């Protein structure tokens, strides 16, 4: 029984569209730059030059995520593109700085029926998910949460611990929960 479970689990891990600690047969590759690049070039929609995914990151639905040049996904980050057919993806352009523990989501749970637990309500249809875009040169501080449909403008800064619920224009500093613009750069 165990051998069959072991074989099936390894087949699942090889096919899954995810890079994460719960996929141990590929996650260890992130410790070695050359192997990390091979894995990322195979998994992501696009994976730019000099970019890295660090060990401890959790990235779901990699095939709908494009990462530009010179981007580092730091440990503890959770990046989630909508896995449903037609669901939205994530675009991270060149020279984007990301702190640790960044969370990016393109979808959410249904929660409109108060008569049944949210657990049983599933997810909205793919037409409701919304792409997230991080434009060139923006800086996302540690522990930031970016919600569906948000675009962060070129060279903008999002302060550590912020929750970004709406798009942020270029060249501003935004902080807080929800994130608000406090300064033009």
C-alpha positions as CSV (number, residue, x, y, z in Angstrom):
1,X,0.0,0.0,0.0
2,X,2.7,2.5,1.0
3,X,4.7,1.8,-2.2
4,X,1.7,2.6,-4.4
5,X,0.9,5.7,-2.4
6,X,4.6,6.8,-2.7
7,X,4.6,6.3,-6.5
8,X,1.2,8.1,-7.0
9,X,2.4,11.0,-4.8
10,X,5.6,11.4,-6.8
11,X,3.7,11.4,-10.1
12,X,1.4,14.0,-8.6
13,X,4.3,16.2,-7.5
14,X,5.9,16.0,-11.0
15,X,2.7,17.1,-12.7
16,X,1.5,19.8,-10.3
17,X,1.6,23.4,-11.4
18,X,3.2,24.6,-8.2
19,X,6.5,25.3,-6.5
20,X,6.2,24.9,-2.8
21,X,7.7,23.2,0.3
22,X,4.8,20.6,0.1
23,X,6.3,19.4,-3.3
24,X,9.6,18.1,-1.9
25,X,10.8,16.3,-5.0
26,X,11.3,19.6,-6.8
27,X,11.4,22.2,-4.0
28,X,15.0,21.2,-3.0
29,X,16.1,22.4,-6.5
30,X,15.7,26.0,-5.3
31,X,18.8,25.6,-3.2
32,X,20.9,25.4,-6.4
33,X,20.9,28.3,-8.8
34,X,21.3,26.3,-12.0
35,X,18.6,23.7,-11.0
36,X,16.3,26.5,-9.8
37,X,16.5,28.2,-13.2
38,X,15.7,25.0,-15.0
39,X,12.7,24.3,-12.8
40,X,11.4,27.9,-13.1
41,X,11.8,28.0,-16.9
42,X,9.8,24.8,-17.1
43,X,7.1,25.8,-14.6
44,X,6.4,29.5,-15.2
45,X,4.7,31.2,-18.2
46,X,7.8,33.4,-18.4
47,X,10.9,33.5,-16.1
48,X,13.3,36.3,-16.7
49,X,17.1,36.6,-16.7
50,X,18.8,36.8,-13.3
51,X,15.5,36.1,-11.5
52,X,15.2,33.7,-8.6
53,X,12.7,31.8,-6.5
54,X,14.1,31.2,-3.0
55,X,13.5,28.1,-0.9
56,X,10.4,28.4,1.3
57,X,8.3,30.2,-1.3
58,X,4.9,28.9,-2.2
59,X,3.7,29.6,-5.8
60,X,0.5,28.1,-7.1
61,X,-0.5,27.9,-10.8
62,X,3.0,28.9,-12.1
63,X,1.9,28.5,-15.7
64,X,-0.2,31.7,-15.4
65,X,2.6,33.7,-13.8
66,X,5.2,35.8,-15.7
67,X,8.3,37.0,-13.9
68,X,10.5,39.6,-15.6
69,X,14.3,40.1,-15.3
70,X,16.1,40.6,-12.0
71,X,13.2,39.7,-9.7
72,X,13.7,37.6,-6.5
73,X,10.8,35.8,-4.8
74,X,11.8,35.7,-1.2
75,X,11.1,33.0,1.4
76,X,7.7,32.8,2.9
77,X,6.0,34.4,-0.1
78,X,2.7,33.0,-1.3
79,X,1.7,33.8,-4.9
80,X,-1.6,32.4,-6.2
81,X,-2.8,32.7,-9.7
82,X,-6.3,31.4,-10.5
83,X,-6.0,27.7,-11.5
84,X,-9.5,27.6,-13.2
85,X,-9.6,27.5,-17.0
86,X,-9.7,31.2,-18.1
87,X,-8.7,32.4,-14.6
88,X,-6.4,35.3,-14.2
89,X,-2.7,35.3,-13.9
90,X,0.1,37.5,-12.4
91,X,2.6,39.7,-14.2
92,X,5.7,40.8,-12.4
93,X,7.8,43.1,-14.6
94,X,11.5,43.7,-14.5
95,X,13.5,45.0,-11.5
96,X,10.6,44.6,-9.1
97,X,11.8,44.4,-5.4
98,X,9.9,42.0,-3.2
99,X,10.3,41.7,0.5
100,X,9.8,38.4,2.4
101,X,6.3,37.0,3.0
102,X,4.6,38.7,0.2
103,X,1.1,37.4,-0.5
104,X,-0.5,37.9,-4.0
105,X,-4.0,36.6,-4.9
106,X,-6.1,36.7,-8.1
107,X,-9.2,35.1,-6.6
108,X,-11.1,34.7,-3.4
109,X,-13.7,32.3,-1.8
110,X,-17.4,32.7,-2.4
111,X,-19.1,33.9,0.8
112,X,-22.5,35.2,-0.4
113,X,-24.7,32.4,1.0
114,X,-25.0,32.9,4.8
115,X,-26.9,29.6,5.2
116,X,-24.0,27.3,4.5
117,X,-20.4,27.4,5.6
118,X,-17.9,29.2,3.4
119,X,-16.0,25.9,3.2
120,X,-18.7,24.5,0.9
121,X,-19.2,27.6,-1.3
122,X,-16.1,27.2,-3.5
123,X,-14.6,29.9,-5.5
124,X,-16.1,32.5,-7.9
125,X,-16.1,31.6,-11.6
126,X,-12.9,32.4,-13.5
127,X,-14.6,35.5,-15.0
128,X,-14.5,37.1,-11.5
129,X,-10.8,36.5,-10.9
130,X,-8.6,39.5,-11.7
131,X,-5.1,39.8,-12.9
132,X,-2.4,41.3,-10.6
133,X,0.3,43.4,-12.2
134,X,3.5,44.7,-10.6
135,X,5.1,47.2,-12.9
136,X,8.8,47.8,-13.5
137,X,10.8,49.0,-10.6
138,X,8.2,48.9,-7.9
139,X,9.1,47.9,-4.4
140,X,6.8,45.7,-2.3
141,X,7.8,45.7,1.4
142,X,7.8,42.7,3.6
143,X,4.5,41.1,4.7
144,X,2.4,42.9,2.1
145,X,-0.9,41.4,0.9
146,X,-2.0,42.3,-2.7
147,X,-5.6,41.4,-3.5
148,X,-7.2,40.5,-6.9
149,X,-7.2,43.1,-9.7
150,X,-4.5,45.3,-8.2
151,X,-1.9,47.0,-10.4
152,X,1.1,48.6,-8.7
153,X,2.6,51.4,-10.9
154,X,6.2,51.8,-12.1
155,X,8.6,52.8,-9.4
156,X,6.0,52.9,-6.6
157,X,6.7,51.7,-3.1
158,X,4.3,49.7,-0.9
159,X,5.2,49.9,2.8
160,X,5.8,46.8,4.9
161,X,2.7,45.2,6.3
162,X,0.3,47.0,3.9
163,X,-2.9,45.4,2.4
164,X,-3.3,46.6,-1.1
165,X,-7.0,46.5,-2.1
166,X,-7.0,49.0,-5.1
167,X,-4.5,49.8,-7.8
168,X,-1.7,52.2,-7.0
169,X,-0.4,54.7,-9.6
170,X,3.3,55.1,-10.6
171,X,5.8,56.9,-8.4
172,X,4.0,57.0,-5.1
173,X,4.5,55.7,-1.6
174,X,1.4,53.8,-0.2
175,X,1.1,52.3,3.2
176,X,-1.5,50.9,5.6
177,X,-4.6,48.6,5.7
178,X,-6.0,49.4,3.3
179,X,-3.0,50.9,1.6
180,X,-3.3,54.6,1.0
181,X,-1.0,57.0,-0.9
182,X,0.9,59.2,1.5
183,X,3.5,60.7,-0.7
184,X,4.4,61.3,-4.4
185,X,8.0,60.3,-5.2
